[in-house]
Amino acid sequence: MADTEQLPPSWLNQLDPRAKIVGCLTLAIGIVAVPNGALGTLALCMVPVSFLVGVARLPLRLVARRYLGLAPVLAMLAGLLLVATLMPNVRWSPHGLPPWVIVVAVTIKAVLALTIMVVLVTRTSFADLIWGLQALRVPRLLLVIVASLFRWAETLTDELARMRRALAARNYQPRWLGDAPALGHLLGSLFLRSYARSERVHRAMLSRGWEGATPAVARTGRAPVFRVRDAVFLTAMACSGLLALLSALAIL
């Protein structure tokens, strides 16, 4: 998750986490629910998403890097289109849509939904996200698991950086295939060191009174207040997603 302090300031940082979570999820669900045949509606859905990205003031390089996560999905869609081209007599949709229409629709939905989630996580700190999900009555156990995985990922990254510095200090120069056994040993050592450090972190948490639940406190140390601007943002996002779905159904 990106650190919001390193990004240009945006008024989205000041919104209530609950409004951002519900608004972004509502818009994303509305876009994903648009039927595949309504390509015109999906194209119009780019307008509110583009406005959201502009208001968030996200660097294009940051957003483009997040799109790399769609590479497996796009590769699968390209393979599906190739198979559909080689098998023209197969019906790929119950509504008789051409395969290319399905591929284009799914691609647009994936890109728009990912963009919305990028705006949400980059303009909301991790502590505020956890607080907002708690306020929305998400099961506490699930939030504890997510928070623990997030912290453990930081521990794993830190241990990996330490091992890389140690290897560089010993003039380690890896080769392509000759160092495959050494790489396996390094991965095993990385897991053991991360596990041992996580145990130490857990004992430190217990000594500080941790009882198995994250505190319901936002990043600012106090609970955010739901204001008029939060209601306006939530209404705009919800209406955009609902209008996209209703217009698509009316066209079809």
Secondary structure as UniProt FT lines:
FT   HELIX           4..6
FT   HELIX           11..14
FT   HELIX           17..32
FT   TURN            36..37
FT   HELIX           39..44
FT   HELIX           46..56
FT   HELIX           60..66
FT   HELIX           67..70
FT   HELIX           71..86
FT   TURN            88..89
FT   TURN            94..95
FT   HELIX           99..122
FT   HELIX           126..135
FT   TURN            136..137
FT   HELIX           140..169
FT   TURN            170..171
FT   TURN            178..179
FT   HELIX           180..207
FT   TURN            208..209
FT   TURN            219..220
FT   HELIX           228..251
//
